[in-house]
Amino acid sequence: MTGLSCRAVRRCLDAFHDRELSIADQIAVGAHVDRCDDCAARLAELRAVGAALRTVAPGRGALTY
């Protein structure tokens, strides 16, 4: 992934946040987010939701298989 549009980045922000993308895609999305305030704000919202969920469910860890 290179030269990503905001639309393309927004489709994979959840996977980026969860570190589910390939290394190349993580780098490409990260580079876009570094230079795009709108996409950075959306990523910040995802992080805030995650932090809020961790706050209301203390002691709950990620599922392991």
NORBELBEL-V392200 format. One line per field, one symbol per residue. psi: psi as a letter, one per 20 degrees, with the letter a starting at -180 (. if undefined). A space follows every 50 residues. Layout:
psi=???
This chain:
psi=oqlqrhggghhjhghghjlirrgghggggggghhiohghhhhhhgghggg ggghgimqiprqpq.
